[in-house]
Amino acid sequence: MTALLEGRKAVITGAGTGIGRAIALALVREGATVAVTDLDACQAARVAAEAGARAFALDVTDAAATSRVLDEAAAAMGGFDLLCANAGISTMRAVVDLSEDEWDANMAVNAKGVFLSNQAACRRWLADGTKGVIVNTASLAAKQGAPLLAHYSASKFAVMGFTQALAREVAPQIRVNCVCPGFVRTGMQHREVEWEAELRGMSEEAVRDEYVSLTPLGRLEEPEDVADAIVFLASDLARFITGESLNVTGGVRTD
Ligand SMILES: NC(=O)c1ccc[n+]([C@@H]2O[C@H](COP(=O)([O-])OP(=O)(O)OC[C@H]3O[C@@H](n4cnc5c(N)ncnc54)[C@H](O)[C@@H]3O)[C@@H](O)[C@H]2O)c1
């Protein structure tokens, strides 16, 4: 089978674990050269070693650092033409108990972080004529507000709206899409299951069973399920797709 991303050069944010790690491994498998970036420099280095990629420390809420790291990654790889803006955080809290700091933290990483990395990549590509592709990681929560996740949902609705708007601004040179994963087995999900069990007075097993029962394909999602959808959107197979948000949820209803 031919590699779908042969010759492509990619920067991934939040790639030190979970879905970002799976994206790095999938892009390398498909022939891409990859820069793994993460807030946690050690985790980035670990995944980069595993994937055969380069590692960079990057906090996506820092505009100057984002611009600098994208420049450094481009210098190391001879440019780049794919950005996967995947870094994200979540917390669970009822709106009545939510602090301003918690709201701000979710918006800073999930919404502003996507804006800053997308802006830095687009500035570069529009200046030098690169035909770039962006795939942002939104969420099921970008299409359906969930109890205890209002702040997270707001930040992910922002990612989806931003993706649609930017796609129209930078077409036809640059394609911009996002994926909306469902209940993915990562460290983030592990933390959410603990919080939800506590907040709803359920066992962690019952919370996980509920996630599976909401998923027609009948299992929890794996990071690789998301990564393979991102490979598709990044590749020329998706050459006429832009401004879209692709559910990768195993069929969880969002309407
Ligand atoms: N796990 C799920 O069920 C699920 C579902 C839908 C969407 N998502 C989204 O997928 C993406 C990846 O989530 P995951 O489940 O792999 O989570 P995770 O917590 O396992 O990994 C997130 C990574 O992002 C990094 N990160 C956090 N803050 C950062 C910052 N300021 N700058 C750079 N990196 C930062 C972390 O260090 C970590 O390596 C997130 O955007 C998340 O919102 C996850």
The ligand as a Tripos MOL2 file, in Angstrom:
@<TRIPOS>MOLECULE
LIG
   44    48     1     0     0
SMALL
NO_CHARGES

@<TRIPOS>ATOM
      1 N1         -9.7660   11.8210   25.3700 N.am      1 LIG1
      2 C1        -10.9460   12.1370   24.8580 C.2       1 LIG1
      3 O1        -11.9500   11.4690   25.1540 O.2       1 LIG1
      4 C2        -11.1040   13.3180   23.9360 C.ar      1 LIG1
      5 C3        -12.3330   13.4650   23.2920 C.ar      1 LIG1
      6 C4        -12.5100   14.5360   22.4250 C.ar      1 LIG1
      7 C5        -11.4770   15.4210   22.2000 C.ar      1 LIG1
      8 N2        -10.2890   15.2620   22.8410 N.ar      1 LIG1
      9 C6         -9.2400   16.2430   22.5550 C.3       1 LIG1
     10 O2         -8.1150   15.5740   22.0270 O.3       1 LIG1
     11 C7         -6.9280   16.3190   22.3200 C.3       1 LIG1
     12 C8         -5.9210   15.3980   22.9650 C.3       1 LIG1
     13 O3         -6.4880   14.8920   24.1700 O.3       1 LIG1
     14 P1         -5.9780   13.5630   24.9050 P.3       1 LIG1
     15 O4         -7.1860   12.8020   25.2650 O.co2     1 LIG1
     16 O5         -4.8940   12.9210   24.1380 O.co2     1 LIG1
     17 O6         -5.4360   14.2420   26.2450 O.3       1 LIG1
     18 P2         -4.1150   13.9770   27.1220 P.3       1 LIG1
     19 O7         -4.3200   14.7230   28.3830 O.co2     1 LIG1
     20 O8         -3.8560   12.5190   27.1490 O.co2     1 LIG1
     21 O9         -2.9650   14.6840   26.2350 O.3       1 LIG1
     22 C9         -2.9780   16.0890   26.0430 C.3       1 LIG1
     23 C10        -1.5670   16.5580   25.7560 C.3       1 LIG1
     24 O10        -1.6260   17.9960   25.6130 O.3       1 LIG1
     25 C11        -0.5510   18.5500   26.3380 C.3       1 LIG1
     26 N3         -0.8460   19.9280   26.7530 N.ar      1 LIG1
     27 C12        -1.6670   20.3530   27.7460 C.ar      1 LIG1
     28 N4         -1.6090   21.6890   27.8510 N.ar      1 LIG1
     29 C13        -0.7460   22.1160   26.8840 C.ar      1 LIG1
     30 C14        -0.2580   23.3940   26.5020 C.ar      1 LIG1
     31 N5         -0.6400   24.5120   27.1360 N.pl3     1 LIG1
     32 N6          0.6160   23.4580   25.4680 N.ar      1 LIG1
     33 C15         1.0170   22.3360   24.8210 C.ar      1 LIG1
     34 N7          0.6140   21.1040   25.1620 N.ar      1 LIG1
     35 C16        -0.2650   21.0030   26.1810 C.ar      1 LIG1
     36 C17        -0.3510   17.6360   27.5320 C.3       1 LIG1
     37 O11         0.9620   17.7860   28.0940 O.3       1 LIG1
     38 C18        -0.5940   16.2670   26.9130 C.3       1 LIG1
     39 O12         0.5980   15.7070   26.4170 O.3       1 LIG1
     40 C19        -7.3870   17.4800   23.2180 C.3       1 LIG1
     41 O13        -7.5560   18.6360   22.4290 O.3       1 LIG1
     42 C20        -8.7100   16.9980   23.7650 C.3       1 LIG1
     43 O14        -9.5430   18.0650   24.1530 O.3       1 LIG1
     44 C21       -10.0680   14.2180   23.6990 C.ar      1 LIG1
@<TRIPOS>BOND
     1     1     2 1
     2     2     3 2
     3     2     4 1
     4     4     5 ar
     5     4    44 ar
     6     5     6 ar
     7     6     7 ar
     8     7     8 ar
     9     8     9 1
    10     8    44 ar
    11     9    10 1
    12     9    42 1
    13    10    11 1
    14    11    12 1
    15    11    40 1
    16    12    13 1
    17    13    14 1
    18    14    15 2
    19    14    16 1
    20    14    17 1
    21    17    18 1
    22    18    19 2
    23    18    20 1
    24    18    21 1
    25    21    22 1
    26    22    23 1
    27    23    24 1
    28    23    38 1
    29    24    25 1
    30    25    26 1
    31    25    36 1
    32    26    27 ar
    33    26    35 ar
    34    27    28 ar
    35    28    29 ar
    36    29    30 ar
    37    29    35 ar
    38    30    31 1
    39    30    32 ar
    40    32    33 ar
    41    33    34 ar
    42    34    35 ar
    43    36    37 1
    44    36    38 1
    45    38    39 1
    46    40    41 1
    47    40    42 1
    48    42    43 1
@<TRIPOS>SUBSTRUCTURE
     1 LIG1         1 GROUP 0 **** ****
